[in-house]
Each structure stands twice: as C-alpha cells, then as structure tokens.
Amino acid sequence: MEVSNTIDHYGGCHCGQVRFKVTAPSIVVVFDCNCTVCTKKQNRHFIVPSANFTLLEGKEQLITYTFGTHQAKHQFCKTCGVQSFYIPRSNPDGIGIMPHCIDQGTIENVILKTFNGQEWEDSMAQFPEIKKFSELT
C-alpha cells in the first residue's frame, strides 16, 4: 500500500505504563472486525509493519491472550486492561494499532473498513490489500 505523509505517532494504554511509537500515515485505514474477540473489545485498528513500531515502555506490563488459531496475539496492559496494539492474524509480520490509543494531534483522518471476521477467509479474499499494510515500502 502506498504511504503518504508518514509521521511518528505516540500512544499507549490508559494508565500510561505501556507507551509506544509508531511510524504511519496521518490518514489511517482502520479495520473494524466483527470476530468474537474483536466484537467484545470493539477492536478497531490500523496495520503497520512491525519495523515501524517501537515499544518505549511497559514490556513487563503486557499480558498476551490468544484463541482459535493462536496466530493473533492480543496484548493488554496488566494494570488498566487496555489493548493499545496487537499482532493480527491477517498480518503476523505487522502490528495492529488502536487509533484511539494514539495521543491526540497526529491522526488527521480515519478511513473505516468493515472486516467480517466471522467469515475470516472470505473477508481476507475481499481485502487482498490487507497484507500490504505490514510491508515496508
């Protein structure tokens, strides 16, 4: 995916013990997934290459939850329970970032796309470009 206006965003969990930096566009394509876990936690995220993500603080505060195929790694702060980022099943070489966990002021716009995680394979076929979000350009 072609990236324009790429900048550094900073963000983290609610209590501030987990902090990160991510290099991404100021206009992000956010996926709203309806799989069972994403529905429960209202997971809306944009995907970046893992090389564009730096955990600044809080590695020891993270706890990981997996289920089903165990490919997605849902990481939460042990103190406040907020998931600021995770490793998505669709892009195991990338990081899914929750835009609502980015500090205010750097995201100009959000383009929302619905991803039918209840029919994961079919939805992946509808969004072949999703794999490109975790590729370095």
C-alpha positions in Angstrom: 0.0 0.0 0.0 1.3 3.4 -0.9 2.0 5.5 2.1 2.0 9.3 2.1 2.5 11.9 4.9 4.1 9.3 7.1 4.9 10.6 10.6 5.7 9.4 14.1 2.7 8.9 16.4 3.0 8.2 20.1 0.4 6.4 22.2 -0.2 4.0 25.0 -2.6 2.5 27.5 -4.9 4.3 29.9 -2.6 4.2 32.9 0.4 5.2 30.9 2.6 2.2 31.9 2.6 1.0 28.3 3.9 3.5 25.7 4.8 3.1 22.1 5.9 5.0 19.0 4.6 4.1 15.5 5.5 5.5 12.1 2.4 5.6 10.0 0.4 7.9 7.7 -1.6 10.8 9.3 -4.6 9.4 7.4 -5.1 5.8 8.5 -7.2 2.9 7.1 -8.9 1.3 10.1 -10.4 -2.1 10.1 -13.5 -2.8 12.2 -13.6 -6.5 12.8 -16.6 -8.5 14.0 -15.0 -11.7 15.1 -15.9 -12.8 18.6 -13.0 -11.2 20.4 -13.0 -8.0 18.4 -16.7 -7.6 18.9 -16.3 -7.9 22.7 -13.5 -5.4 22.9 -14.5 -3.2 20.0 -11.2 -3.7 18.2 -10.7 -1.1 15.5 -7.2 -0.9 14.3 -4.8 0.1 11.5 -1.9 -2.1 10.5 1.8 -1.2 10.1 5.0 -3.2 9.5 6.5 -4.4 12.8 9.7 -2.4 11.9 7.6 0.8 12.2 6.6 0.0 15.8 8.7 0.6 18.9 7.6 -0.3 22.4 9.0 2.5 24.5 7.8 1.5 28.0 5.9 -1.3 29.7 7.1 -4.6 28.2 6.8 -6.2 31.6 3.2 -4.8 31.9 1.9 -6.7 28.9 -0.1 -9.9 29.0 -1.0 -11.9 25.8 -4.2 -13.6 25.0 -4.7 -16.0 22.1 -7.5 -18.3 21.0 -8.6 -20.3 17.9 -5.7 -20.5 15.6 -3.4 -18.7 18.1 -2.0 -16.6 15.3 -3.3 -13.3 16.7 -1.5 -12.1 19.8 -3.8 -9.8 21.8 -1.7 -7.8 24.2 -3.1 -6.0 27.2 -1.7 -3.8 30.0 -1.9 -5.8 33.2 -2.8 -2.7 35.2 -5.6 -1.0 33.3 -6.6 -3.7 30.8 -6.3 -1.6 27.7 -5.1 -3.1 24.4 -3.2 -0.4 22.5 -1.8 -2.7 19.9 -1.7 -6.4 18.9 -0.3 -8.8 16.3 -3.2 -9.5 13.9 -3.9 -12.9 12.4 -4.1 -11.3 8.9 -0.6 -9.7 9.3 1.6 -11.7 11.6 4.5 -9.7 10.4 2.8 -6.4 11.4 1.2 -4.6 14.3 -2.4 -3.6 14.7 -2.6 -0.2 16.3 -5.8 1.1 18.0 -6.2 4.7 16.7 -8.0 5.7 19.9 -4.8 4.9 21.9 -2.7 7.4 19.8 -2.0 10.7 21.6 -4.2 13.5 20.2 -3.0 15.7 17.4 -1.3 13.4 14.8 -4.1 11.5 13.2 -5.8 13.7 10.6 -8.5 11.3 9.4 -9.7 7.7 9.7 -10.9 5.6 6.8 -13.1 2.9 8.3 -13.5 -0.5 6.6 -15.6 -3.3 7.9 -13.8 -6.7 8.1 -16.1 -9.7 8.6 -14.0 -11.7 11.0 -16.8 -14.2 11.5 -16.1 -15.4 7.9 -12.4 -14.7 8.1 -11.2 -16.5 4.9 -13.9 -14.9 2.8 -13.2 -11.4 4.2 -9.5 -11.9 3.5 -10.4 -12.6 -0.1 -12.4 -9.4 -0.2 -9.4 -7.3 1.1 -6.3 -8.7 -0.7 -4.6 -5.3 0.0 -4.7 -6.0 3.8 -1.4 -8.0 3.6 0.4 -4.9 2.1 -0.2 -2.9 5.2 2.5 -4.7 7.1 5.1 -4.5 4.2 7.8 -1.9 4.4 7.8 0.5 1.4 
